[in-house]
Amino acid sequence: KLPPQNMGDLPHPHKTKWLLAKMLSQTKENSWATPIHWNYFLGIESDLLNISRYIELHADNYKTFSTELARLLITASSEVDVVAKLLCGRIDKTSRPDNICGYRKALVPGFTALGLQEIYEIETHASRFHLTFIPWEAWKRDEPSPVWWSAYNNVKHHRDRDFRSANLGNTLNAVSGLFVLLLVYYKLLTNERIYPMSPQLFAPPRLFQDGRIFYGLTHG
């Protein structure tokens, strides 16, 4: 079925559903007609909420470490690696970064070129627990990588020595960093701010709270 000629005449729910269908049809990730990376993030977030039944998501517990937190830190940071490559390619088709320093060189000016807030100033919020994160803040200080990214590499390669880095604080910041990249990545697919399902823990930063962000959509 062809879309209406003038999408501006459509009520928001219908326009949004069509844009979501457009997003899914235009990306190579839709072999199953699903936003794979967004769903993967929601799974990570759900695991974090399960952890909150045993470890309160509170700054006093940021140094708490465990095997499950190690798994989530590695999972979230590995997905950051994947999504950062995709986002860099969306911003600049000639961009081929393959490490965190390359992502920094592409994303810092890239966010500025898109008219977004500087990536290193973007805050996310876990309002349910009164927590705020600025996951990419290290780039403002010209540091090559955030603390949580270094922790991920240490836990991944030197778990026997650096297992304590698999802590709640680093894990929350890693998931928050992934959330920021995904918000921009899926926005660029259709030039709209549409996301199939709402996160349960993280709220979008203020630059996305302008009446043009939609959740809870179905693709049929």
C-alpha positions in Angstrom: 0.0 0.0 0.0 1.4 3.4 -1.0 1.7 6.1 1.7 -0.4 9.2 1.4 1.1 12.0 -0.7 1.0 14.5 2.1 2.2 13.0 5.4 1.6 16.3 7.2 -2.1 15.8 6.8 -2.1 12.6 8.8 -2.8 12.4 12.5 0.3 11.6 14.5 -0.4 7.9 15.2 -0.9 7.1 11.5 2.1 9.2 10.4 4.3 7.6 13.1 3.3 4.1 12.2 4.1 4.8 8.5 7.5 6.3 9.4 8.3 3.3 11.5 7.5 1.0 8.6 9.7 3.2 6.4 12.5 2.9 8.9 12.3 -0.9 9.0 12.2 -1.2 5.3 15.2 1.0 4.7 17.7 -0.6 7.0 19.6 -3.7 6.4 19.0 -4.9 9.9 15.3 -5.7 9.2 15.6 -9.2 7.9 13.1 -10.1 10.7 11.3 -6.7 10.3 12.3 -5.7 13.8 14.6 -2.9 15.2 17.3 -5.3 16.3 19.5 -2.9 18.2 16.7 -1.2 20.0 15.3 -4.6 21.1 18.7 -5.7 22.3 19.0 -2.5 24.4 15.6 -3.2 25.9 16.8 -6.7 26.9 19.9 -5.3 28.6 17.7 -2.7 30.4 15.4 -5.4 31.6 18.3 -7.3 33.1 19.4 -4.2 34.9 15.9 -3.9 36.4 16.1 -7.5 37.6 19.4 -6.7 39.3 17.7 -3.7 41.1 15.7 -6.3 43.1 18.9 -7.3 44.8 21.2 -4.3 44.4 19.5 -0.9 44.8 20.4 1.4 41.9 22.0 4.0 44.1 25.3 5.9 44.1 26.2 4.2 47.4 26.3 0.9 45.6 28.3 2.0 42.5 31.4 0.0 43.6 29.4 -3.2 44.0 30.7 -5.8 41.5 29.5 -9.2 40.5 29.5 -11.8 37.8 26.1 -10.6 36.5 27.3 -7.0 36.4 30.4 -8.2 34.5 28.1 -9.9 31.9 26.0 -6.8 31.5 29.0 -4.4 31.3 30.5 -6.5 28.5 27.2 -7.0 26.7 26.3 -3.3 26.7 29.8 -2.1 25.8 30.1 -4.6 23.0 26.8 -3.3 21.6 28.2 0.3 21.9 31.0 -0.9 19.7 28.6 -2.2 17.1 26.2 0.8 17.2 29.0 3.4 17.2 30.3 2.0 13.9 26.8 2.1 12.4 26.2 5.7 13.6 29.6 6.9 12.3 28.7 5.5 9.0 25.3 7.2 9.0 26.9 10.6 9.9 29.7 10.2 7.3 29.6 7.5 4.7 33.4 7.7 4.3 34.0 7.1 8.1 35.5 3.7 9.0 36.5 4.0 12.6 37.3 0.7 14.4 38.1 1.8 18.0 36.9 4.3 20.6 39.4 7.0 19.5 38.0 6.8 16.0 34.5 7.0 17.3 35.4 10.1 19.2 36.8 11.8 16.2 33.7 11.0 14.2 30.9 11.5 16.8 32.0 14.7 18.5 31.9 16.8 15.4 29.1 14.7 14.0 26.7 15.5 16.7 27.5 19.2 16.2 26.9 19.0 12.5 23.5 17.4 13.1 22.6 20.3 15.3 22.4 18.2 18.4 23.7 18.9 21.9 27.4 18.0 22.2 27.6 14.3 22.8 29.8 14.8 25.9 27.1 17.0 27.5 24.1 14.8 26.9 22.4 13.6 30.1 20.1 10.6 30.5 18.0 9.9 33.5 16.8 6.9 35.5 14.1 8.9 37.2 12.7 5.9 39.1 16.0 5.9 41.1 16.7 9.6 40.9 19.9 9.0 38.9 21.5 11.1 36.1 24.3 10.0 33.8 26.6 11.8 31.4 28.2 8.7 29.8 30.4 10.5 27.2 31.5 13.3 29.5 35.2 12.1 29.4 35.4 13.4 25.8 34.8 16.9 27.0 38.1 16.6 28.9 39.9 15.3 25.8 40.2 11.9 27.4 40.4 9.1 24.8 37.7 7.0 26.4 35.1 7.1 29.3 36.0 5.3 32.5 33.3 2.7 31.9 34.8 1.9 28.5 38.2 1.3 30.1 36.5 -0.8 32.7 34.9 -2.9 30.0 38.2 -3.6 28.3 39.9 -4.4 31.7 37.1 -6.8 32.6 37.1 -8.4 29.2 40.9 -8.9 28.9 42.1 -8.9 32.5 39.2 -10.2 34.6 41.6 -11.9 37.0 43.1 -8.6 37.9 40.3 -6.0 37.3 37.1 -7.9 38.2 36.2 -5.0 40.6 35.7 -2.8 37.6 32.6 -4.9 36.8 30.7 -2.7 39.1 27.2 -1.1 39.1 28.4 2.4 38.3 30.3 1.4 35.2 27.5 -0.9 34.1 24.9 1.8 34.4 27.0 4.3 32.5 27.7 1.8 29.7 24.0 1.1 29.2 23.3 4.9 29.3 26.0 5.4 26.7 24.4 2.9 24.4 21.0 4.6 24.9 22.4 7.9 23.7 23.8 6.4 20.5 20.6 4.5 19.8 18.4 7.5 20.1 20.4 9.3 17.5 20.9 6.2 15.3 17.2 5.5 14.9 16.4 9.2 14.5 18.7 9.3 11.5 16.9 6.4 9.8 13.8 8.4 9.1 14.7 11.9 10.3 12.0 11.4 13.0 12.2 10.5 16.7 10.3 7.2 16.7 11.0 4.2 18.8 8.9 1.0 18.8 8.8 0.4 22.6 9.4 2.6 25.6 12.4 2.0 27.9 11.5 1.0 31.4 14.5 2.5 33.2 16.1 5.3 31.1 14.4 8.5 30.0 15.6 10.4 26.9 17.7 13.5 27.3 16.0 16.9 27.1 16.9 17.4 23.4 14.5 14.6 22.6 11.7 15.8 24.7 10.1 18.2 22.3 6.9 16.5 21.4 8.4 14.5 18.5 9.3 11.3 20.3 6.9 8.4 20.1 6.8 5.1 21.9 4.7 2.0 22.1 4.2 1.6 18.3 3.4 -1.6 16.5 4.5 -2.6 13.0 1.7 -4.4 11.1 
